[in-house]
Each structure stands twice: as C-alpha cells, then as structure tokens.
Amino acid sequence: MSHTSLAPPLIVNKTLRVGNAHGLQLLDHEFLIRYPLENVTVNAAEKLNTLDLCNDVVIEEATIDQLQNYMSEGKLTSVQLTACYINRVFQVEGFINPVLQLNPDALLIAKKTDAERAAGHVRGRLHGIPFLIKDNIASKDRLQTTAGSLALVGSIVPRDAFVVSQLRKAGAVLMGKATLSEWADIRSNVYSEGYSATGGQARSSYNLTVNPGGSSSGSATAVANNVVPFALGTETDGSVINPAERNAIVGIKPTVGLTSRAGVVPESIHQDTVGTFGRTVRDAVYALNAIHGIDSRDNYTFAQVGKTPPEGYAVSLSNRTVLRGAKFGLPWQSFWVRTDPEQQSILLELVHLIRDAGAVIINNTEITDYQTLISPDGWNWDYGSTRGRPNESEYTYVKVDFYNNLQAYLSELKNTTIRSVADVVQFNNDHAYAEGAQPNLNPAFASGQDGLLASLATNGEMNETYWQALSFCQSSTRRGIDDALHHSKFGEVDALLVPPDVGQTYQIAAQAGYPMITIPAGVHSKSGMPFGLALKGTAFAEAGLVKYASAIEDLQMVSGTQYRRTRPRWLGLGVDNVPVDTQCFGC
C-alpha cells in the first residue's frame, strides 16, 4: 500500500532459526543501528550483489529453469541450494532485513526432495526450489504466523494455508517467513512501510533510506536480492504490485478468487488475494501455476470454474513476436499524467519499443468516470470520504471486513487469547511502545493504531453505508476498467499499460478485484529507486497478461534497452536506519 510512510530504527536482538539434518541451531544476531559499511562504493555494492558459488555453480540471478537444470545434471542438490540461500540471508539480513523467520526444517524438506529426484520422481518445475512466504500466510510447522504482531506470537494455526499446501505438493522447499508491514498495513494510516514489531524494518537495496514498498516488503526484497528465486505475498490494495515495482522484480496480483485466502490473516474478503514474486515473468508464473485453484475453504475460488486454462498459465508464456498486432491502451488522463517527468519519459521509451515491435498503442483509453473515482493526490483508500461521500469509499467497507474477517480467522487459532480486533487493540495498549499504541510513541507508527481503532469503531456492522460503498467501488471500477478495455473507436484492446508507481493504478484494480502484472522498467536517476510498467485486465484475464508481460520482458532483453531489471546500487548503505522521507521518487 501507499500510506504516508516513515521508517524506524531496526529491531535488535532478532533471532533467526536455521534447521539442518542434525537438529536445530539458533543463531542470534544483534543488528546494530549503524551498519558496517559507512560509505556506499561501487565495490561495496558489487560485494553485496555477489553470491558465493554454490557447489561451484553460479546461482546469482539464476532462474528456476536454470536451477532445475543444475539439479537434474547432478551439479547441485536441493540441500546445497537451500543452504546457499540461507547463507545469502545472513549476508544481507543486517542491511535489508527481508527474512523474519527461517524454517528449522528447510534442509530436511530439501533432503526429501533430493531423495525423490534420485528415485526418478520430480514433481514439476518447483521441485526442490526454496521459497519464502509473507508472515501473514499460515504454515503448520515450526514457523509462527504473526502478521508482524507480537499479539500473535505463540499462536498455533490449524493447518497450512491452501497456497502453502499447494507449493508443498509441488515439491517446493519452504525456507521461511518474510518480513512485512504489520497487519498488512491496516493497523495505522501513517506508518513505516515494511516495519513490524516481530520483524523490524525491511529495506530496499536500491536505496536503503526510502520506502521499500509494501506491505509484502520482505517477500519482494528477498527475491530482488537473490535470497530466494520466488516468494508469495498478499494484496488488498497494492501490497504485491507496489513492492514488486519498487524492487525491480515481477509481481503478479491475481483476480480475487483465483488464489485461495484460506489460512491467510485477512484484511478484506472482497479484495484480498495471494500473489507471486519472481525476477522473471516465468518464475512468477511457475509459482502462480502451483498456488491457484479451487479450495472448499474459500468459496470465492469457485468463481474461477471454466475461466482458467486447464493446462495452467505457463503455456501462455511467450516472446516478443506475439506483440505484432497486439493492441494496448494507455489510460492517459486516468493515470499517466500523474507520473513524474523522468519516469514518464522512460516508460514512453518502452511503449515506443513495444509499438516498434508491431503492437498498436491506443491513447486515452480512460477509466470511465476517472474524474470521480481516482484521487488527484495519490493513493487514498478513503477518497470517497475525502469527497464527502463515505458511502463511496473503499475504506468504509475494508475496516468493517477486517473486524469480521479477522474474528473468523482468530477463532481457529490455539494457544492464544487474541480473538478480536478489540483484543489486538488492548494487547497493543498493554505493550504500548513495542506496538505503537499511541501516535509517535514508536517511530514506526506515527499515527499509533488508528487503523485498528477505526475498524473497532465499526463493531463489524454491515450497515447501509457499508453496502453502498462496496457496491459503488466494485461496480464503478469494474465498469471503468472494462470500458477502457473496449475502446469505442478502436475496439477491444488486449491490456491496459499503466505506470504502477502511480498508486491509483493498483487501487482501481484492487477495488474491482481485477488482475495486474508489473515488470521492471527503469530506475529513477535521483533516488536510485526502480519503477515498473504494469499490465491490467479484466477478471480472470491472467493468461493474456502473462502472454504479453513475458513478450515485453523478452523484448527488453533482446533489444538491449537499459530500461529493464537492473541490479541494486545500495544507496544509503551507511545511513542510520531512522525514519525516512515519503515514497516519492523526487525525495
């Protein structure tokens, strides 16, 4: 999400747990407020970008296909690969803090996948591949699921989240839990993106002094920095797309109902979705292939029946040749005018490259009623109330959903007394500094726990205003996007191309429950922070978005353009981890 964000000092005395075949070893690391490298240099950045050889194999920037080839050729085992990625965690953890917990059983899981491979049984492209999940996704193992809150420490989940069980079936190795914005950002309205009481502050290696993007911050920074090949995040409004584009990786935010939310700490049943991160479109798609599907514990997933490719989404992966004749719309007045000049210029260079590859670019494919729907002042999920119409505000129903949905989630937990939003608020009051119960008490939570209090004040009542707001936001954004996809003069376009650093792009998609994919597109010269180019479509349009996102990615690689994924520069490496400026590139 994109609330006003400040970054606090990094938490100290954090314990990472590392499993091995002989038992559990606890490694305590006290992360100092000042980092070892006082001044960023090219050599320092190169050193932090460089991974040690893994059994004499280069795994730096390796794709899932390359890793599978190494393992099938006997050059690498899953145990070796997992151990190398765990080593990478400790190489970067004190700087960017992407991992909240390491799975003490990770190497044992990897060992089992190696045994299966030796016996001739390889489950698929993810067999033996380590991954991380955001710490609001449940795993029934020795990892905890806290959503970043001390209130849930020690609680026991009833089962794996559906998406986790799907990845286990695919043979992937759960290496741990990623850091995140506490309670996926709903707890406060002015806060530090990527901070939680249990995990501390995640940071972007592109510029350690600015907002890393969130709320799936650690998932994104881990993938961006070769800690794992892929990771899972969750999105209610921007929490996959935003950190992906701010860390120069691919993020797929699926249609609500394509991926099950069962076992995920909820925010809003109407907008929550589980998405994937990868350094390439293909890697992110492999993860999506594994986790999507119908789940009896999430009735929203039944909406996908007959709307998903039976052979999965990997078959839609393509190359630049499919761009010839493709049609893309630019919602110029809706979104593009809101980009800063440098970013707009770079993104238009990419659009021209796409056009030169044979695509048809249609300008001014606007979101219907964008003047009403889209905030002129950046991301604002209470924009309806800003206009004096709370019955047209996303925040009106999300804060009610959180009250009710969280209560349902908490009811299944064991070993905890936390059963409601009220219990969380009281826990925070009882641990006021650590959890920032009042404004400015903890520098991470400048507005205290005002988001939780706003939810508590609703008492979960789904009144007339609630239903009006839900109906307005869903119907108007769905109509708006669908109209933009069906241009009155030029006919249907294959996707909308949008600048995802403009938070309103993913906000409109979030309210509609529609999918987006962002791919790396460039780096701002002043801040050093990346930004993306995103494709947006209608419900269950993932196959088409995958087709064209992978084609544009291929075009970037073949053309040699500089406007693609680049490695981090580690700006601000020697700066104290103290509150930072806002998210804007020009800061």
C-alpha positions as CSV (number, residue, x, y, z in Angstrom):
1,M,0.0,0.0,0.0
2,S,1.0,3.6,-0.2
3,H,0.1,5.3,3.1
4,T,2.4,8.1,4.3
5,S,5.5,6.1,5.4
6,L,8.3,6.6,7.8
7,A,11.0,4.1,8.7
8,P,12.1,3.5,12.3
9,P,15.3,2.0,13.8
10,L,15.7,-1.6,13.0
11,I,14.7,-4.0,15.8
12,V,17.7,-5.5,17.7
13,N,18.3,-9.0,19.2
14,K,16.4,-10.7,16.4
15,T,16.8,-14.5,16.3
16,L,16.9,-16.4,13.0
17,R,16.3,-20.2,13.2
18,V,18.3,-22.4,10.9
19,G,17.5,-26.1,10.5
20,N,19.9,-28.8,9.4
21,A,19.8,-32.5,9.1
22,H,21.2,-33.0,12.6
23,G,18.9,-30.7,14.5
24,L,18.1,-27.1,15.2
25,Q,20.7,-24.4,15.6
26,L,19.8,-21.0,16.9
27,L,21.8,-18.1,15.6
28,D,21.3,-14.8,17.4
29,H,22.2,-11.7,15.5
30,E,22.1,-8.2,17.1
31,F,21.6,-5.9,14.3
32,L,23.2,-2.6,15.2
33,I,21.6,0.7,14.3
34,R,24.7,1.7,12.2
35,Y,25.7,-0.7,9.5
36,P,29.2,-1.9,8.9
37,L,29.8,-0.1,5.6
38,E,29.9,3.6,6.3
39,N,30.0,4.8,2.7
40,V,28.5,3.2,-0.3
41,T,31.0,2.5,-3.0
42,V,30.8,0.6,-6.3
43,N,32.9,-2.2,-4.7
44,A,30.6,-2.4,-1.7
45,A,27.5,-2.6,-3.9
46,E,29.2,-5.3,-6.0
47,K,30.2,-7.3,-3.0
48,L,26.6,-7.2,-1.6
49,N,25.2,-8.1,-5.0
50,T,27.6,-11.1,-5.4
51,L,26.7,-14.5,-4.1
52,D,29.3,-17.2,-3.3
53,L,29.4,-20.1,-5.7
54,C,27.1,-22.9,-4.7
55,N,28.9,-26.2,-5.1
56,D,30.9,-24.4,-7.8
57,V,27.7,-23.3,-9.5
58,V,26.6,-19.7,-10.1
59,I,23.2,-19.2,-8.6
60,E,23.3,-15.4,-8.7
61,E,20.3,-14.2,-10.8
62,A,19.6,-17.9,-11.7
63,T,16.1,-18.7,-13.0
64,I,14.1,-21.6,-11.8
65,D,14.7,-23.4,-15.1
66,Q,18.5,-23.0,-14.7
67,L,18.3,-24.3,-11.1
68,Q,16.3,-27.3,-12.2
69,N,18.9,-28.0,-14.9
70,Y,21.7,-27.8,-12.3
71,M,19.9,-30.3,-10.1
72,S,18.9,-32.7,-12.9
73,E,22.5,-32.7,-14.2
74,G,23.8,-33.5,-10.7
75,K,25.7,-30.3,-10.3
76,L,23.6,-29.2,-7.4
77,T,21.2,-30.7,-4.8
78,S,18.3,-29.0,-3.2
79,V,20.1,-29.3,0.2
80,Q,23.1,-27.5,-1.2
81,L,20.9,-24.9,-2.9
82,T,18.8,-24.2,0.2
83,A,22.0,-24.0,2.4
84,C,23.4,-21.4,-0.1
85,Y,20.3,-19.3,0.0
86,I,20.3,-19.5,3.9
87,N,23.9,-18.3,3.7
88,R,22.7,-15.4,1.5
89,V,20.1,-14.5,4.1
90,F,22.9,-13.8,6.6
91,Q,24.9,-11.9,4.0
92,V,22.2,-9.3,3.5
93,E,20.0,-9.6,6.6
94,G,21.7,-6.9,8.6
95,F,21.3,-4.4,5.8
96,I,17.8,-5.0,4.3
97,N,16.2,-7.5,6.7
98,P,14.0,-9.5,4.3
99,V,13.5,-12.6,6.4
100,L,11.6,-12.7,9.7
101,Q,12.0,-16.5,10.4
102,L,14.0,-19.3,8.8
103,N,12.3,-22.7,8.7
104,P,14.2,-25.1,11.0
105,D,13.1,-27.9,8.8
106,A,14.1,-26.4,5.5
107,L,17.1,-28.6,4.9
108,L,15.2,-31.7,5.9
109,I,12.5,-30.8,3.4
110,A,15.2,-30.3,0.8
111,K,16.7,-33.6,1.6
112,K,13.4,-35.4,0.9
113,T,13.1,-33.7,-2.4
114,D,16.6,-34.8,-3.3
115,A,15.7,-38.4,-2.4
116,E,12.6,-38.2,-4.6
117,R,14.7,-36.8,-7.5
118,A,17.2,-39.7,-7.0
119,A,14.3,-42.1,-7.2
120,G,13.2,-40.6,-10.5
121,H,10.3,-38.6,-9.2
122,V,10.4,-34.9,-10.0
123,R,7.0,-33.2,-9.2
124,G,7.5,-30.3,-11.5
125,R,9.4,-27.1,-12.1
126,L,9.3,-26.1,-8.4
127,H,10.7,-29.4,-7.1
128,G,13.5,-28.7,-4.6
129,I,13.2,-24.9,-5.1
130,P,13.4,-22.8,-1.9
131,F,10.8,-20.0,-1.4
132,L,9.5,-17.6,1.3
133,I,6.0,-16.6,2.3
134,K,4.8,-13.4,3.8
135,D,4.3,-13.8,7.6
136,N,0.6,-13.5,7.3
137,I,0.3,-16.8,5.5
138,A,-0.1,-19.8,7.8
139,S,2.2,-22.8,7.8
140,K,1.5,-25.8,10.1
141,D,5.1,-26.4,11.1
142,R,7.7,-24.9,13.5
143,L,7.3,-21.5,12.0
144,Q,5.0,-19.0,13.5
145,T,2.4,-16.9,11.7
146,T,2.2,-13.5,13.3
147,A,1.2,-10.9,10.6
148,G,4.1,-9.0,12.2
149,S,2.2,-8.5,15.5
150,L,3.5,-9.5,18.9
151,A,-0.1,-10.3,19.8
152,L,0.0,-13.5,17.6
153,V,3.4,-14.8,18.8
154,G,2.9,-18.3,20.1
155,S,-0.4,-18.8,18.5
156,I,-0.9,-22.1,16.7
157,V,-2.6,-22.3,13.3
158,P,-4.9,-25.2,12.5
159,R,-3.4,-26.1,9.1
160,D,-1.3,-24.9,6.2
161,A,-2.8,-22.1,4.1
162,F,-4.1,-23.6,0.9
163,V,-1.4,-21.9,-1.1
164,V,1.3,-23.4,1.1
165,S,-0.1,-26.9,0.8
166,Q,-0.1,-26.5,-2.9
167,L,3.5,-25.5,-3.0
168,R,4.4,-28.4,-0.7
169,K,2.6,-30.7,-3.2
170,A,4.7,-29.2,-6.0
171,G,7.9,-30.1,-4.2
172,A,9.0,-26.6,-3.3
173,V,11.0,-26.0,-0.1
174,L,9.5,-23.6,2.4
175,M,12.6,-21.7,3.6
176,G,10.9,-19.3,6.0
177,K,8.7,-16.3,6.5
178,A,9.3,-12.8,5.1
179,T,9.1,-9.5,6.9
180,L,6.1,-7.3,6.2
181,S,4.2,-4.3,7.2
182,E,2.4,-5.2,10.4
183,W,-1.2,-6.4,9.9
184,A,-0.6,-5.8,6.1
185,D,-0.8,-2.1,6.7
186,I,-4.3,-1.8,8.1
187,R,-3.1,-1.1,11.7
188,S,-2.0,2.6,11.0
189,N,-2.6,5.2,8.5
190,V,0.8,6.9,8.9
191,Y,3.5,4.3,9.5
192,S,6.7,2.8,8.2
193,E,6.2,0.6,5.2
194,G,7.9,-2.7,5.8
195,Y,8.0,-2.5,9.6
196,S,6.5,-4.9,12.1
197,A,7.1,-5.4,15.8
198,T,8.1,-9.0,15.3
199,G,10.3,-8.5,12.2
200,G,11.7,-5.0,12.3
201,Q,12.3,-2.8,9.3
202,A,12.7,-4.2,5.8
203,R,14.6,-2.0,3.4
204,S,15.2,-1.8,-0.3
205,S,18.8,-2.4,-1.5
206,Y,18.3,0.1,-4.3
207,N,18.0,2.9,-1.7
208,L,18.0,2.0,2.0
209,T,16.7,5.3,3.1
210,V,13.3,5.3,1.4
211,N,10.1,3.3,1.4
212,P,10.8,-0.2,0.2
213,G,7.2,-0.8,-0.9
214,G,4.7,-2.9,0.9
215,S,3.1,-4.5,2.6
216,S,4.8,-7.6,1.2
217,S,8.1,-5.8,1.6
218,G,10.3,-8.7,2.7
219,S,8.9,-11.1,0.0
220,A,9.9,-8.5,-2.7
221,T,13.3,-7.5,-1.3
222,A,14.2,-11.2,-0.8
223,V,13.5,-12.1,-4.5
224,A,15.2,-8.9,-5.7
225,N,18.4,-9.8,-3.8
226,N,18.7,-13.4,-4.7
227,V,17.7,-14.7,-1.2
228,V,15.1,-17.0,-2.9
229,P,14.0,-17.4,-6.6
230,F,10.3,-16.7,-5.8
231,A,8.1,-15.7,-2.9
232,L,4.5,-15.2,-2.0
233,G,2.8,-12.0,-0.9
234,T,-0.7,-10.9,-0.3
235,E,-2.6,-7.8,-1.6
236,T,-5.6,-6.0,-0.5
237,D,-4.7,-2.8,-2.3
238,G,-1.2,-2.6,-3.8
239,S,0.7,-4.8,-1.5
240,V,2.1,-7.0,-4.3
241,I,2.4,-4.6,-7.1
242,N,3.9,-1.8,-5.1
243,P,6.9,-3.6,-3.5
244,A,7.5,-5.5,-6.8
245,E,7.9,-2.4,-8.9
246,R,9.9,-0.7,-6.2
247,N,12.4,-3.5,-6.1
248,A,12.8,-4.2,-9.9
249,I,11.1,-7.6,-9.9
250,V,7.9,-9.1,-11.4
251,G,4.8,-9.1,-9.3
252,I,1.6,-10.9,-10.2
253,K,-1.6,-9.7,-8.4
254,P,-4.3,-12.3,-9.4
255,T,-8.0,-11.8,-9.7
256,V,-9.7,-12.1,-6.4
257,G,-10.8,-15.8,-6.3
258,L,-8.0,-17.2,-8.4
259,T,-5.9,-18.0,-5.3
260,S,-7.4,-19.1,-2.0
261,R,-7.2,-16.9,1.0
262,A,-7.9,-19.8,3.4
263,G,-5.2,-19.7,6.1
264,V,-4.2,-16.1,5.3
265,V,-4.5,-13.4,8.0
266,P,-7.3,-11.4,6.4
267,E,-8.0,-7.8,5.7
268,S,-11.0,-7.8,3.4
269,I,-12.7,-10.8,1.9
270,H,-13.7,-8.6,-1.1
271,Q,-10.2,-7.6,-2.1
272,D,-7.6,-10.0,-0.5
273,T,-5.6,-12.1,-2.9
274,V,-2.4,-14.1,-2.8
275,G,0.2,-13.1,-5.4
276,T,3.7,-14.1,-6.5
277,F,7.1,-12.5,-7.0
278,G,9.9,-13.5,-9.3
279,R,12.9,-12.0,-11.0
280,T,11.3,-13.1,-14.3
281,V,7.8,-13.4,-15.5
282,R,8.3,-17.1,-16.0
283,D,9.4,-17.7,-12.4
284,A,6.5,-15.7,-11.0
285,V,4.1,-17.7,-13.3
286,Y,5.5,-21.1,-12.1
287,A,4.5,-20.1,-8.6
288,L,1.1,-18.9,-9.8
289,N,0.6,-22.2,-11.6
290,A,1.2,-24.0,-8.3
291,I,-1.0,-22.0,-6.0
292,H,-4.1,-21.2,-8.0
293,G,-7.1,-23.5,-7.9
294,I,-10.4,-24.2,-6.2
295,D,-10.5,-24.5,-2.4
296,S,-13.6,-25.5,-0.5
297,R,-12.5,-23.3,2.4
298,D,-12.7,-20.2,0.2
299,N,-15.9,-20.0,-1.8
300,Y,-14.6,-17.1,-3.9
301,T,-12.4,-19.6,-5.7
302,F,-15.4,-21.3,-7.2
303,A,-15.8,-18.3,-9.5
304,Q,-12.8,-19.5,-11.5
305,V,-14.6,-22.5,-12.8
306,G,-14.4,-22.5,-16.6
307,K,-12.3,-19.3,-16.6
308,T,-8.8,-20.7,-16.1
309,P,-6.6,-22.6,-18.6
310,P,-6.7,-26.3,-17.7
311,E,-3.0,-26.7,-18.6
312,G,-2.1,-23.7,-16.4
313,Y,-0.5,-20.3,-17.1
314,A,3.0,-21.4,-18.1
315,V,1.7,-22.3,-21.6
316,S,0.9,-18.6,-22.1
317,L,4.5,-17.6,-21.7
318,S,5.6,-16.1,-25.0
319,N,8.2,-14.0,-26.7
320,R,8.3,-10.6,-28.5
321,T,6.8,-12.0,-31.7
322,V,3.3,-12.0,-30.2
323,L,3.4,-8.3,-29.9
324,R,2.9,-7.9,-33.6
325,G,-0.8,-6.9,-34.0
326,A,-1.5,-6.8,-30.2
327,K,-3.4,-3.8,-29.0
328,F,-2.6,-1.9,-25.8
329,G,-4.5,1.0,-24.3
330,L,-3.0,3.9,-22.4
331,P,-5.4,5.5,-19.8
332,W,-3.5,8.8,-20.1
333,Q,-5.7,11.2,-18.2
334,S,-6.6,8.5,-15.6
335,F,-3.0,7.6,-14.7
336,W,-0.2,8.6,-17.0
337,V,-0.4,12.3,-16.4
338,R,0.3,11.6,-12.7
339,T,3.9,10.3,-13.3
340,D,6.9,12.5,-12.8
341,P,8.6,13.7,-16.0
342,E,11.6,11.4,-15.8
343,Q,9.6,8.3,-15.2
344,Q,7.1,9.2,-17.8
345,S,9.8,9.7,-20.4
346,I,11.4,6.4,-19.7
347,L,8.1,4.5,-19.7
348,L,7.2,6.1,-23.0
349,E,10.5,4.9,-24.4
350,L,9.4,1.4,-23.5
351,V,5.9,2.0,-25.1
352,H,7.6,3.2,-28.3
353,L,9.7,0.0,-28.2
354,I,6.6,-2.1,-27.9
355,R,5.0,-0.2,-30.8
356,D,8.1,-0.7,-32.9
357,A,7.8,-4.4,-32.3
358,G,4.4,-4.3,-34.1
359,A,1.9,-3.5,-31.3
360,V,-0.9,-1.0,-31.7
361,I,-0.8,1.6,-29.0
362,I,-4.1,3.4,-28.4
363,N,-4.0,6.5,-26.2
364,N,-6.8,7.9,-24.0
365,T,-8.4,4.6,-23.2
366,E,-9.7,6.1,-20.0
367,I,-11.3,4.6,-16.9
368,T,-15.0,5.6,-17.0
369,D,-15.7,8.4,-14.6
370,Y,-12.0,8.6,-13.6
371,Q,-12.6,12.2,-12.5
372,T,-14.7,10.9,-9.7
373,L,-13.1,7.5,-9.0
374,I,-9.4,8.5,-9.0
375,S,-7.8,10.7,-6.3
376,P,-5.8,13.5,-7.8
377,D,-3.5,13.5,-4.8
378,G,-2.1,10.0,-4.8
379,W,-3.2,6.7,-3.4
380,N,-6.1,7.2,-1.0
381,W,-8.4,4.4,0.0
382,D,-10.7,6.8,1.8
383,Y,-11.1,9.0,-1.2
384,G,-14.9,8.7,-1.0
385,S,-14.8,10.3,2.4
386,T,-12.4,12.9,1.2
387,R,-15.1,13.9,-1.3
388,G,-17.7,13.9,1.5
389,R,-19.1,10.5,0.4
390,P,-18.2,7.7,2.8
391,N,-20.7,5.6,1.0
392,E,-18.4,5.6,-2.0
393,S,-15.2,4.9,0.0
394,E,-13.1,1.7,-0.1
395,Y,-12.0,2.2,3.5
396,T,-15.7,2.2,4.6
397,Y,-16.1,-1.5,3.9
398,V,-12.5,-2.6,4.3
399,K,-12.4,-1.6,8.0
400,V,-15.7,-3.5,8.6
401,D,-14.4,-6.5,6.7
402,F,-11.2,-6.6,8.8
403,Y,-13.3,-6.6,12.0
404,N,-15.3,-9.6,10.9
405,N,-12.8,-11.5,8.8
406,L,-10.1,-11.3,11.5
407,Q,-12.5,-12.6,14.1
408,A,-13.2,-15.6,11.9
409,Y,-9.5,-16.3,11.4
410,L,-8.7,-15.9,15.1
411,S,-11.4,-18.3,16.1
412,E,-9.4,-21.3,14.7
413,L,-6.1,-20.5,16.4
414,K,-4.9,-22.3,19.5
415,N,-2.6,-21.2,22.3
416,T,-3.8,-17.6,22.2
417,T,-6.3,-15.3,24.0
418,I,-6.5,-12.9,21.0
419,R,-9.9,-13.4,19.4
420,S,-10.9,-10.0,18.1
421,V,-9.8,-6.6,16.9
422,A,-10.6,-5.4,20.5
423,D,-8.1,-7.9,21.9
424,V,-5.4,-6.7,19.5
425,V,-6.0,-3.1,20.5
426,Q,-5.8,-4.0,24.2
427,F,-2.7,-6.0,23.6
428,N,-1.1,-3.0,21.9
429,N,-2.2,-0.8,24.8
430,D,-0.5,-3.2,27.2
431,H,2.7,-3.2,25.1
432,A,2.4,0.4,24.2
433,Y,5.9,1.2,22.9
434,A,6.7,-2.0,21.1
435,E,3.3,-1.9,19.3
436,G,3.0,1.9,19.0
437,A,-0.3,2.1,20.7
438,Q,-0.4,5.9,20.7
439,P,0.8,8.3,18.0
440,N,4.5,8.9,17.8
441,L,5.2,6.6,20.7
442,N,7.0,4.2,18.4
443,P,8.6,5.9,15.4
444,A,7.3,3.2,13.1
445,F,3.7,4.1,13.9
446,A,3.4,7.8,13.7
447,S,-0.4,7.7,13.9
448,G,-0.5,5.0,16.5
449,Q,-3.0,2.2,15.9
450,D,-5.6,4.5,14.3
451,G,-6.4,1.9,11.6
452,L,-7.3,-0.7,14.2
453,L,-9.3,1.8,16.2
454,A,-11.2,2.7,13.1
455,S,-12.1,-0.9,12.5
456,L,-13.0,-1.4,16.1
457,A,-15.4,1.6,16.0
458,T,-17.4,-0.1,13.2
459,N,-18.3,-3.1,15.5
460,G,-18.3,-5.1,12.3
461,E,-21.7,-3.6,11.4
462,M,-22.5,-4.1,7.7
463,N,-25.0,-1.3,7.5
464,E,-26.5,0.6,4.6
465,T,-23.4,2.8,4.2
466,Y,-21.2,-0.3,4.1
467,W,-23.2,-2.0,1.3
468,Q,-23.5,1.3,-0.7
469,A,-19.7,1.8,-0.5
470,L,-19.0,-1.8,-1.5
471,S,-21.4,-1.7,-4.4
472,F,-20.2,1.7,-5.6
473,C,-16.5,0.8,-5.5
474,Q,-16.9,-2.7,-7.1
475,S,-19.3,-1.7,-9.8
476,S,-17.8,1.6,-10.8
477,T,-14.2,0.3,-11.0
478,R,-15.2,-2.9,-12.9
479,R,-17.2,-0.9,-15.4
480,G,-14.4,1.7,-15.6
481,I,-11.7,-0.9,-16.4
482,D,-13.9,-2.9,-18.8
483,D,-14.9,0.2,-20.7
484,A,-11.3,1.2,-21.1
485,L,-10.6,-2.3,-22.5
486,H,-13.3,-1.8,-25.1
487,H,-12.5,1.4,-26.9
488,S,-15.5,3.0,-28.7
489,K,-13.4,3.7,-31.8
490,F,-10.7,1.1,-32.0
491,G,-12.5,-1.8,-30.4
492,E,-11.1,-4.2,-27.8
493,V,-7.6,-3.9,-26.5
494,D,-5.6,-6.8,-25.1
495,A,-4.5,-5.0,-21.9
496,L,-4.1,-1.6,-20.4
497,L,-0.5,-0.4,-19.9
498,V,-0.2,1.7,-16.7
499,P,2.6,3.2,-14.6
500,P,2.3,1.3,-11.3
501,D,4.2,3.8,-9.3
502,V,1.1,5.8,-9.6
503,G,-0.8,4.1,-6.7
504,Q,-4.2,4.8,-8.1
505,T,-3.5,2.2,-10.9
506,Y,-3.5,-0.7,-8.5
507,Q,-6.1,0.9,-6.2
508,I,-8.7,0.8,-9.0
509,A,-7.7,-2.8,-9.9
510,A,-7.9,-3.7,-6.2
511,Q,-11.5,-2.4,-5.7
512,A,-12.5,-4.2,-8.9
513,G,-10.8,-7.4,-7.8
514,Y,-9.1,-7.5,-11.2
515,P,-5.5,-8.7,-12.0
516,M,-2.3,-6.8,-12.7
517,I,1.3,-7.8,-13.6
518,T,4.2,-5.4,-13.2
519,I,7.6,-5.9,-14.8
520,P,10.8,-3.9,-14.2
521,A,11.0,-0.8,-16.4
522,G,13.7,1.6,-15.1
523,V,15.4,3.4,-12.3
524,H,15.0,7.0,-11.2
525,S,18.3,8.9,-11.5
526,K,17.8,10.9,-8.4
527,S,16.6,8.3,-5.8
528,G,18.0,5.2,-7.4
529,M,14.7,3.5,-6.9
530,P,13.2,1.3,-9.6
531,F,9.7,1.5,-11.1
532,G,7.7,-0.8,-13.3
533,L,5.4,-1.0,-16.3
534,A,2.2,-2.8,-15.5
535,L,-0.5,-4.6,-17.5
536,K,-4.0,-4.5,-16.3
537,G,-7.0,-6.6,-17.5
538,T,-10.5,-7.8,-16.6
539,A,-11.4,-10.6,-14.2
540,F,-9.5,-13.9,-14.8
541,A,-7.5,-12.3,-17.7
542,E,-4.2,-13.7,-16.3
543,A,-3.4,-15.8,-19.3
544,G,-3.4,-12.8,-21.6
545,L,-1.5,-10.7,-19.1
546,V,1.1,-13.4,-18.8
547,K,1.4,-13.7,-22.6
548,Y,2.1,-10.0,-23.1
549,A,4.1,-9.4,-20.0
550,S,6.5,-12.2,-20.9
551,A,6.6,-10.8,-24.5
552,I,7.5,-7.3,-23.3
553,E,10.2,-8.8,-21.0
554,D,11.7,-10.7,-23.9
555,L,11.7,-7.6,-26.0
556,Q,13.5,-5.7,-23.2
557,M,16.2,-8.4,-23.1
558,V,16.7,-8.8,-26.9
559,S,16.6,-5.1,-27.7
560,G,19.3,-4.4,-25.1
561,T,17.4,-1.5,-23.7
562,Q,18.6,-0.1,-20.4
563,Y,15.0,0.1,-19.2
564,R,14.6,-3.3,-17.6
565,R,15.6,-5.1,-14.4
566,T,19.0,-3.8,-13.1
567,R,20.9,-4.8,-10.0
568,P,20.7,-2.7,-6.7
569,R,23.1,0.1,-6.1
570,W,22.7,0.0,-2.3
571,L,22.4,3.8,-2.0
572,G,22.4,5.0,1.6
573,L,24.3,1.9,2.8
574,G,26.0,3.8,5.6
575,V,23.0,5.7,6.8
576,D,21.3,5.1,10.1
577,N,18.1,3.2,9.8
578,V,16.0,6.1,11.0
579,P,12.6,7.5,9.8
580,V,12.9,8.3,6.1
581,D,11.1,10.5,3.6
582,T,8.0,9.6,1.7
583,Q,7.7,7.3,-1.2
584,C,8.1,9.8,-4.0
585,F,11.0,9.4,-6.4
586,G,12.0,13.0,-6.2
587,C,12.6,13.0,-2.5
